[in-house]
Amino acid sequence: RLSQHRYDRFHCVSLLDHVVSFGPFVTLSTNITLDRFLGGRSETYPTSGKVLSFTQLFDQCEVRDVDGQLICTLDSVSKAEYALRAAKAGEYSLRIPRDEKFAEKMVRKYNAHVKNLVEMLEADARSKTHNWPAAERIVREITAEYGIVK
């Protein structure tokens, strides 16, 4: 049973790596694709390469790293959510589209993508382990590792 659990966990993590790496959001977080797609209508901010979070103050959102260092101040929640999803640990530049509707659309697509991914992982883990509580625990652990919250 333990080896089956390890195999299932490895299989789920591999699937997660593959789908997240080639998902709709990652391609837009790369500089070349974003430049070509937005035609220069994006803003670039230097980051510390650490995990980001944001707080909303009236109509402004402050994006900060885990140490509390201010990265940028944005004019909408959708842009701030876009920034959180586009930022990667170890990268020191963050590109955010100026168009709020575009940012909102990409966040919606990404959230739908992640929801589908989690559902696929749950179905796969259940079929492999034949143990629903264990499958749900495995999926919770894997999604927590990747910072994905259902």
N, C-alpha and C positions, 0 to 999 in steps of 0.2 A: 504493500500500500504506500509506503513512504516513497519508493522509487516512482510509483505512478503519480503521486502528488508532485514530486520534483519535475517529472516530465511535463505534466499539465501546466505547471507554473512556468516552466521554460517555454513551452509552446505559446502560452498566452502572452508572455512578455515579448517573444519574437514577433507575434502578430501585432502587438501594440506598437513596437518599434517600427515595423513596416508601415502600418496604416498611418501612424502619426507623422512619420517622416515624409510620406508622400501625400498627406492630406491637403485640403484646399488652402489651408492657412499658411503652411510652411513656405509654399512657393511664393506667396506674396510678401513674406518677410525677408526674402533675399533682395539685395540691392538692385541687381540687374533687372529682374522681373518687375519689381515695383517701379523702377524708373521708366521702363518701357511701357508698363500698363498705365501709370498715372501721368506720364509725360512731364515729369518734374513737379507735379503738384503734391509734393510731400514735404514734410518737415523732418529734419534730422537732429537728434539730440545725443550728446555724449552720455554714456552710462558708466556705472562702476563695474558692470559685468556680474552684478548680484541680482537676486530675486527682487522683483518690484511689487509694490502695492500702491493703492491710491486712496485718497480721502477727498470727499466732496465738500467744498465750502461755498455755499450759495450756488452761483452759476459757474464756478471754477473747480477743476479737479487737480489736486497736487499729486504727482507721481513721485514716489520716493523708493529708495532701496531699503534693504533690511536694516541698515545702519541709521536710517532716518535722513540720509542725504537727499536733498531735493534734486530730482532729475529734470522735471519740466512741469509747467502748469498748462493745462489744456482747458478748452472751453466747452467740452461736453463729456458726458459719462461714456458714450460709445467710443470716443477716441481714447479715453483712459482704459476701457476694457480691451480695446484693440492693442494698446501699448503693452498691457499685461500679457496678452497672448503672443504678441510678436517678439517680446524680449526673451532672450535666451541667456542662461548663465554662461559666463565666459566671453560674451560678445560685448563690445564697448560702444556700439552705435545702435540707435533705435530710430527707425523710420516710421512715421505716422502720416497717413493721408490727411490732407487738409479738408477734404470733403467729408462732412459728418455722416451723410447718408451712405457713402461707400463704406466707411468704418463700421457703421451699424449693420450693414448687409453682410460684411465679412465676419463679424462677431456672431451673427445669427447662423451663418453657414457653418462656422467652426463649431458652435454649440450643437447643432444638429449632427455634424460629423462625429463629434465625441459621444453623443448620446447613442448613435448607431454602433459605434465602436464598442462601447460598454455593453450594449445588448448582445453583440456578437460574442464578446468575451464570456459573458454569463452563459449563453447558450452552449458555447464550446466547452467551458469548464464543467457544466452540468452533464453534458454528454460523455465527457471523458471520466469524470469521477463517479458518476451515478450517485452522488451525495450532495443534495441541494445546499445544506448549511455549509459544508466544506467549500463548495464551488463559490458561494456568495462571499465567504471569508477570503478566498484566494483572489477574487476579483476586487474586493475592497482593498486588500493589501497592495495589489498591483496598481490600481488607480491612485492610491494614496502615494505610492512611490513616484509616480509621474505628476503628482499635483493635480490630478483630475478629481473633481468632486461631482457626484451624480446629482 
